[in-house]
């Protein structure tokens, strides 16, 4: 019984410390957020959209190019209006990170 209580205390402490001091909101079980990255002084409507992605598995392997430059090239954008970032991660097992650039 004592061992079980110790384990529960450790897991509770871990649950409260996961995600502390991060620059983005992170869930310890699931993360699914869309965040702004930048906005420029280039006003008006964004007529083009470009995306770039990368993937992470078990926080051990990661691949892809989720840069703003790659998203601009994929959307044929030369003048950036604003940039968003989408994050989806389940238990740290598989994560996808997508950058979306809006512009002209």
KEPAFI-594248 format. One line per field, with one value per residue: residue number from 1; residue in one letter; x negated, y, z of N, C-alpha, C in turn. Coordinates in steps of 0.02 Angstrom, whole numbers, plus 50000, padded with zeros to 5 digits. Atoms other than C-alpha are relative to their C-alpha. Example, Ala and Ser with C-alpha at 12.3 -4.5 7.8 and 13.67 -1.06 7.14 Angstrom:
residues 2
num <- 1,2
residu <- a,s
n_u <- 49955,50042
n_v <- 49941,49941
n_w <- 50000,49997
ca_u <- 49385,49316
ca_v <- 49775,49947
ca_w <- 50390,50357
c_u <- 49955,50039
c_v <- 50060,50055
c_w <- 50000,50037
***
This chain:
residues 104
num <- 1,2,3,4,5,6,7,8,9,10,11,12,13,14,15,16,17,18,19,20,21,22,23,24,25,26,27,28,29,30,31,32,33,34,35,36,37,38,39,40,41,42,43,44,45,46,47,48,49,50,51,52,53,54,55,56,57,58,59,60,61,62,63,64,65,66,67,68,69,70,71,72,73,74,75,76,77,78,79,80,81,82,83,84,85,86,87,88,89,90,91,92,93,94,95,96,97,98,99,100,101,102,103,104
residu <- x,x,x,x,x,x,x,x,x,x,x,x,x,x,x,x,x,x,x,x,x,x,x,x,x,x,x,x,x,x,x,x,x,x,x,x,x,x,x,x,x,x,x,x,x,x,x,x,x,x,x,x,x,x,x,x,x,x,x,x,x,x,x,x,x,x,x,x,x,x,x,x,x,x,x,x,x,x,x,x,x,x,x,x,x,x,x,x,x,x,x,x,x,x,x,x,x,x,x,x,x,x,x,x
n_u <- 49959,50044,50033,49949,49992,50060,49996,49948,50027,50049,49962,49965,50050,50020,49945,50000,50061,50005,49977,50020,50053,50003,49976,49935,49962,50012,49963,50041,49971,49985,50007,49972,49993,50019,50029,50029,50073,50016,49957,50040,49965,49971,49928,49960,49983,50051,49972,50033,50015,50049,50012,50057,49989,50049,49971,50043,49976,50028,50048,50067,50013,49962,50020,49957,50020,49942,50024,49959,50025,49971,49929,49996,50013,49943,49941,50018,49991,50060,49986,49965,49950,50008,50020,49972,50034,49955,50035,49960,50045,49965,50043,50069,50012,50003,49984,50004,50009,49988,50004,49959,50017,49951,50032,49990
n_v <- 49940,49942,49995,49973,49929,49965,49998,49951,49933,49984,49988,49937,49948,49999,49970,49928,49969,50006,49940,49939,49959,50007,49941,50017,50045,50070,50047,50059,50057,49980,49930,49982,49928,49959,49940,49952,49995,49930,49960,49945,49938,50007,50003,50028,50071,50048,50036,50065,50036,50053,50037,50045,50042,50048,50052,50026,50064,50019,49947,50026,49988,49945,49985,49953,49930,49959,49931,49950,49998,50056,49986,49947,50031,50044,49960,49949,49937,49958,49948,50034,49962,50027,50071,50039,50063,50051,50054,50057,50050,50047,50036,49998,50056,49973,49929,49966,49928,49970,49928,49974,49931,49965,49942,49985
n_w <- 50000,49995,50065,50046,49985,50024,50073,50017,49986,50053,50062,49993,50006,50070,50039,49989,50025,50072,50035,49965,50030,50073,50036,50030,49956,50015,49959,49987,50036,50069,50017,50065,49997,50057,49970,50047,49997,50015,50043,50028,50015,50066,49991,50054,49999,50023,50057,50007,49938,50008,49938,49995,49941,49977,49958,49948,49974,49935,49984,50016,50071,50029,50069,50036,50002,49981,49997,50034,50068,50037,50010,50051,50065,50017,50018,50049,49965,49997,49951,49944,49962,49933,49996,49945,49984,49973,49966,49978,49971,49956,49953,50022,50046,50067,50002,50065,49991,50065,50005,50054,50017,50040,50031,50071
ca_u <- 50000,49860,49772,49933,49954,49774,49800,49961,49871,49730,49853,49953,49797,49743,49914,49899,49722,49741,49753,49685,49579,49622,49654,49809,49952,49912,50028,49948,50069,50125,50078,50179,50151,50140,50029,49978,49795,49780,49884,49811,49857,49908,50094,50236,50298,50179,50210,50093,50065,49915,49880,49731,49727,49615,49647,49577,49589,49558,49463,49316,49333,49388,49389,49460,49441,49568,49479,49564,49453,49515,49696,49667,49593,49736,49864,49770,49768,49645,49729,49781,49941,49940,49884,49972,49907,50009,49952,50025,49942,50008,49913,49749,49769,49809,49807,49843,49792,49858,49814,49940,49888,50016,49963,49948
ca_v <- 50000,50120,50083,50122,50288,50336,50292,50395,50543,50534,50522,50668,50773,50726,50774,50946,50976,50919,51072,51195,51336,51301,51433,51342,51255,51070,50933,50783,50664,50758,50923,50999,51186,51320,51468,51629,51647,51818,51954,52086,52262,52197,52235,52175,52003,51857,51784,51635,51501,51386,51249,51148,51004,50895,50739,50670,50490,50444,50608,50506,50533,50688,50732,50860,51044,51150,51313,51474,51474,51301,51353,51511,51408,51282,51422,51530,51672,51817,51939,51868,51930,51816,51643,51513,51355,51196,51064,50892,50768,50612,50548,50599,50449,50540,50726,50831,51012,51120,51298,51394,51554,51676,51808,51865
ca_w <- 50000,50045,49880,49784,49874,49835,49652,49646,49726,49598,49453,49520,49538,49363,49293,49372,49312,49133,49023,49151,49083,48901,48771,48706,48796,48807,48869,48952,48864,48709,48630,48489,48473,48340,48382,48296,48253,48171,48093,47979,47932,47760,47769,47659,47618,47602,47430,47447,47578,47596,47723,47781,47906,48010,48114,48276,48339,48521,48540,48474,48286,48193,48009,47889,47852,47946,47910,47856,47702,47649,47675,47571,47430,47438,47423,47298,47425,47414,47536,47706,47790,47942,48001,48109,48190,48220,48344,48372,48489,48576,48728,48648,48533,48373,48343,48190,48175,48033,47986,47881,47794,47725,47600,47421
c_u <- 49957,49965,50048,50009,49940,50002,50052,49975,49950,50036,50038,49952,49977,50053,50001,49938,49991,50028,49982,49944,49992,50027,50067,50039,49991,50040,49957,50027,50011,49990,50029,50014,49980,49979,49975,49924,49981,50057,49958,50042,50031,50076,50036,50014,49942,50031,49971,49987,49950,49989,49936,50009,49937,50034,49948,50030,49961,49950,49927,49981,50044,49974,50050,49971,50062,49979,50049,49979,50030,50074,50010,49989,50058,50062,49986,50007,49933,50008,50045,50049,49999,49986,50033,49963,50050,49959,50050,49952,50040,49949,49926,49982,49994,50022,49994,50000,50006,49996,50041,49985,50054,49967,50018,49941
c_v <- 50064,50012,50031,50074,50041,50008,50052,50071,50021,50015,50066,50059,50008,50033,50075,50035,49995,50063,50065,50035,49987,50062,49988,49956,49928,49957,49938,49938,50017,50076,50010,50075,50033,50067,50048,50001,50073,50031,50058,50061,49998,49989,49968,49927,49958,49959,49931,49969,49945,49965,49959,49961,49960,49953,49976,49935,49984,50051,49977,50016,50057,50014,50048,50070,50043,50073,50047,50004,49944,50011,50054,49971,49956,50038,50053,50070,50038,50055,49970,50049,49978,49925,49969,49934,49953,49944,49947,49947,49957,49960,50002,49945,50025,50073,50026,50075,50031,50076,50021,50073,50027,50061,50008,49974
c_w <- 50000,49933,49948,50012,49976,49924,49977,50012,49946,49934,50002,49993,49928,49957,50008,49973,49925,49968,50035,49962,49926,49968,49966,50050,49979,50048,50011,49965,49927,49993,49930,50001,49934,50029,49947,50009,49989,49961,49976,49989,49930,50007,49941,50009,49975,49944,49990,50068,49984,50067,49995,50065,50019,50050,50051,50026,50064,50027,49989,49928,49977,49930,49969,50004,50014,50006,49964,49927,49957,49986,49947,49930,49978,49979,49948,50029,50002,50053,50054,50034,50073,49998,50061,50007,50031,50030,50020,50026,50049,50040,49982,49952,49929,50002,49930,50013,49930,50005,49939,49990,49954,49970,49927,49959
***
